[in-house]
Amino acid sequence: MTTYQLPHHRDKPFGAAGPIPGAWILDYIQDRSSDAATWLRDEQIHQRFVERYKEWLITTELNTWRGLDQFQHGVVMQGTTESFDKFYMANRDRRFRCFRGEYMYHQLTWRNHWPDQWAYIDEADLDSNDAVVISMPFSDTGNTHAMQYIVLEECERLGIPVLLDLAYFGICSGLDFNLDYECIQAVSFSLSKTFPVAHARIGMRLTRKDDDDPGFVNHKSGYVNRVACGLGIELMNRVSPDWVFTQYRDQQLEFCETLGVVPSQCVIFGLGDQAWSQYNRGTITNRLSFHRYLDTGQLPN
């Protein structure tokens, strides 16, 4: 078994990834805080949240969707993270697979709970007993992974279940979200990168089938975070999924030019060469996150 070093860069100026702390958004959330009691009493708010989220997704004019209408079953999730845990349990007897540079949560969980039952995709051929997780946009670049559709075709051929993590939808442009693969078992979403609401855990999972797993049971019984649902509806009503990218794209391009890095299709990232190797996450890419600085327009000294 390989011993995996899992890099993290939260202590560095351009490390980790997070939402842009826009002042107006924080002020707006403060203004709506008195609505929390109303949201808590609303027994149907989780149903409206899912329907509003699905409507919000297709209002993008900067990205395209294919196959989204095949995922008719939506439930409230605690960010994207809860949907990952549900996917792991549904496929607990399989070998888990992901690309290098993927969101660290997967590798940490598999290391701790399935240490002999996972591998990076480039370490071995895909097998019919695998289960695959892919972020789109990809966690290490903010772009579509170069191998994504090759892997999806192989998963389709072998009947391998796939979870697509779309946590960065809401800060990206120019992506073709093609979900038209039967192998895709679940698609997860979160507002934690679009808005500074990560600690509200506002997420949704879409699936083709209702298998009555704990996520469905909680949703059907209304045992969900109603405050998160209410806040999510308000924020999605306030701005489109293209707003953040459009608002901050010029600043991202300016930062990239100043630092000599390549702009990502996710507005918070720039991609550096070996001069930025201190930000390496296990691939040829060195990802810099500008989320702390885009609202002020000031890079750190």
C-alpha positions in Angstrom: 0.0 0.0 0.0 1.2 3.5 -0.9 1.8 6.0 1.9 0.1 9.2 0.9 1.3 12.6 1.8 -1.8 14.9 1.6 -0.6 18.5 1.0 -2.4 21.5 2.5 -1.5 25.1 2.1 -3.9 27.0 4.4 -1.0 28.8 6.1 0.2 30.4 2.8 -1.1 33.6 1.2 -2.6 31.9 -1.8 -3.4 28.5 -0.1 -6.6 26.6 0.2 -9.8 27.8 -1.6 -12.7 29.7 -0.3 -15.5 32.2 -1.1 -14.8 35.8 -1.8 -15.8 37.7 1.4 -17.9 40.3 -0.4 -18.9 43.1 2.1 -22.3 43.6 0.5 -23.1 39.9 0.8 -22.2 39.9 4.5 -24.3 43.0 5.1 -27.2 41.4 3.3 -26.9 38.2 5.4 -26.9 40.4 8.5 -30.0 42.2 7.4 -31.8 38.8 6.9 -30.8 37.2 10.2 -34.1 38.1 11.8 -35.8 35.8 9.3 -34.2 32.7 10.9 -37.1 32.1 13.2 -39.6 32.2 10.2 -37.4 29.7 8.3 -37.3 27.4 11.2 -41.1 27.2 11.4 -41.5 26.7 7.6 -42.2 23.0 7.1 -42.0 23.1 3.3 -38.9 25.3 3.0 -36.6 22.4 2.1 -38.8 21.5 -0.9 -38.8 25.0 -2.1 -35.0 25.2 -1.7 -34.4 22.2 -3.9 -36.7 23.5 -6.6 -35.2 27.0 -6.4 -31.7 25.5 -6.6 -32.6 23.5 -9.7 -34.1 26.6 -11.3 -31.0 28.7 -10.4 -28.6 26.2 -12.0 -30.1 26.5 -15.5 -30.1 30.3 -15.5 -26.3 30.4 -16.2 -25.4 32.0 -19.5 -21.7 31.5 -19.0 -21.8 27.6 -18.9 -23.9 24.9 -20.5 -25.8 21.9 -19.2 -26.5 18.5 -20.8 -28.4 15.8 -19.0 -29.3 17.8 -15.9 -33.0 17.0 -16.4 -32.2 13.3 -15.9 -31.5 14.0 -12.2 -35.0 14.6 -10.9 -34.5 13.6 -7.2 -33.1 16.4 -5.1 -32.4 16.5 -1.3 -30.9 19.0 1.1 -27.3 18.3 2.0 -24.8 19.8 4.5 -22.7 21.4 1.8 -21.3 18.8 -0.7 -19.6 16.9 2.2 -22.6 15.0 3.3 -23.2 13.7 -0.2 -19.7 12.4 -0.3 -20.3 10.4 2.9 -23.5 9.0 1.5 -21.7 7.9 -1.7 -19.0 6.2 0.3 -21.5 4.2 2.3 -23.5 3.2 -0.8 -20.3 1.9 -2.4 -18.4 0.8 0.7 -17.5 -2.6 -0.8 -15.9 -1.0 -3.8 -12.4 0.5 -4.4 -12.6 4.2 -4.4 -10.8 6.2 -7.1 -10.0 9.9 -7.8 -7.5 12.0 -9.7 -4.4 13.3 -8.0 -5.1 16.9 -6.8 -8.7 16.1 -5.9 -10.4 17.7 -2.9 -8.5 16.4 0.1 -11.6 15.3 2.0 -11.9 12.1 -0.1 -8.3 11.1 0.4 -8.4 11.8 4.1 -11.6 9.7 4.6 -10.4 6.8 2.5 -7.0 6.9 4.3 -8.7 6.6 7.7 -11.5 4.3 6.9 -10.7 2.3 3.7 -6.8 2.4 3.8 -6.5 -0.6 1.5 -9.5 0.2 -0.7 -8.6 3.2 -2.7 -6.1 4.4 -5.4 -5.5 7.4 -7.6 -6.8 6.9 -11.1 -3.3 6.9 -12.7 -2.1 4.1 -10.4 -4.2 1.3 -11.8 -6.7 0.5 -14.6 -10.3 1.2 -13.7 -12.2 -1.9 -12.6 -15.9 -2.8 -12.5 -15.7 -2.9 -8.7 -14.5 0.7 -8.4 -16.4 3.8 -7.4 -15.1 7.2 -8.8 -15.3 10.8 -7.5 -14.6 13.7 -9.8 -14.9 17.4 -9.1 -16.0 19.6 -12.0 -14.5 22.2 -12.2 -11.6 20.2 -11.0 -10.3 21.0 -7.6 -6.7 21.4 -8.6 -7.3 23.7 -11.6 -10.8 25.2 -11.6 -11.0 23.8 -15.2 -12.4 20.5 -16.6 -9.9 17.8 -15.9 -8.2 16.7 -19.1 -9.1 13.0 -18.4 -12.6 13.6 -17.1 -14.5 12.4 -20.2 -12.1 9.6 -21.0 -12.7 8.3 -17.4 -16.5 8.8 -17.7 -16.5 6.8 -20.9 -14.7 3.9 -19.2 -17.0 4.1 -16.2 -19.9 3.9 -18.5 -18.5 0.9 -20.2 -17.7 -0.9 -17.0 -20.8 0.2 -15.0 -18.7 2.0 -12.4 -20.7 4.4 -10.2 -19.6 8.0 -10.3 -20.2 11.1 -8.0 -19.7 14.5 -9.6 -18.8 17.3 -7.2 -19.9 20.6 -8.6 -19.0 22.7 -5.6 -17.4 25.3 -7.8 -20.4 26.0 -9.9 -21.3 29.6 -9.3 -17.8 30.9 -9.7 -16.9 29.5 -13.1 -17.3 30.2 -16.9 -17.0 28.3 -20.1 -17.7 24.9 -18.8 -19.8 22.2 -20.5 -21.5 20.3 -17.7 -22.3 17.0 -19.5 -24.2 14.7 -17.1 -25.5 12.5 -19.9 -23.8 9.3 -18.5 -25.7 6.5 -16.9 -22.7 5.8 -14.6 -23.2 9.2 -12.8 -25.0 8.1 -9.7 -25.1 11.5 -7.9 -24.3 15.2 -8.5 -23.5 17.4 -5.5 -23.7 21.2 -5.2 -22.9 23.8 -2.5 -23.1 27.5 -2.2 -20.0 27.6 0.0 -17.7 28.9 -2.7 -20.2 31.2 -4.4 -21.0 33.1 -1.2 -19.3 33.5 2.2 -21.6 31.0 3.8 -19.5 27.9 4.2 -20.5 27.5 7.9 -24.1 27.5 7.0 -23.6 24.3 5.0 -26.0 25.0 2.2 -25.9 22.1 -0.3 -28.0 19.9 -2.5 -27.6 16.4 -4.0 -29.3 15.3 -7.2 -29.7 11.7 -8.2 -31.5 9.7 -11.0 -33.2 7.4 -8.5 -34.8 7.7 -5.1 -33.1 4.8 -3.2 -34.4 5.9 0.2 -31.0 6.3 1.7 -30.6 8.4 4.9 -30.3 11.6 2.8 -33.8 10.9 1.3 -35.2 9.9 4.7 -34.0 13.1 6.3 -35.4 15.2 3.4 -38.8 13.4 3.3 -39.2 13.9 7.0 -38.1 17.5 6.9 -35.2 16.8 9.3 -32.9 19.3 7.6 -31.2 22.6 8.2 -34.1 25.0 7.5 -32.1 28.1 8.2 -29.6 27.1 5.5 -32.5 26.5 3.1 -34.0 29.9 3.8 -30.6 31.7 3.4 -29.8 29.7 0.3 -33.1 30.7 -1.3 -32.6 34.4 -0.5 -29.1 34.4 -1.9 -30.1 32.6 -5.1 -32.9 35.1 -5.5 -30.5 37.9 -5.1 -27.9 37.0 -7.8 -27.4 34.7 -10.7 -24.8 31.8 -10.8 -22.8 34.0 -13.2 -22.6 37.1 -11.0 -19.5 36.3 -9.0 -17.5 35.3 -12.1 -18.6 38.4 -14.0 -18.0 40.7 -11.0 -14.4 39.6 -10.3 -13.1 38.4 -13.7 -11.2 41.6 -14.5 -9.6 41.6 -11.0 -8.6 37.9 -11.4 -7.0 38.7 -14.8 -5.1 41.6 -13.3 -3.8 39.4 -10.4 -2.7 36.7 -12.9 -0.8 39.2 -15.0 0.9 40.7 -12.0 2.0 37.3 -10.7 2.8 35.7 -14.1 0.2 32.9 -13.7 -2.5 31.5 -16.0 -6.2 32.4 -15.3 -8.4 29.5 -14.4 -12.0 29.1 -15.5 -12.8 29.5 -11.8 -12.5 33.2 -11.0 -10.7 32.6 -7.6 -7.8 30.7 -9.1 -4.5 31.3 -11.0 -2.3 28.4 -12.2 1.4 28.8 -11.7 4.6 27.2 -13.1 7.4 25.7 -11.0 8.2 29.1 -9.4 5.0 28.5 -7.4 5.8 24.9 -6.4 5.1 25.6 -2.8 1.4 25.4 -3.8 1.7 22.0 -5.4 -1.1 19.5 -4.5 0.3 16.4 -6.2 0.1 17.2 -9.9 1.9 19.3 -12.5 -0.4 22.3 -11.5 0.4 24.8 -8.8 -2.9 26.4 -7.8 -3.1 29.9 -6.3 -6.3 31.0 -4.7 -7.1 34.7 -4.8 -10.4 34.6 -2.9 -9.1 36.6 0.1 -8.0 39.5 -2.1 -10.5 39.9 -5.0 -13.0 42.1 -3.2 -10.3 44.6 -2.1 -8.2 44.3 -5.2 -5.0 44.2 -3.1 -2.5 41.4 -3.3 -0.5 40.6 -0.1 2.9 42.2 0.1 
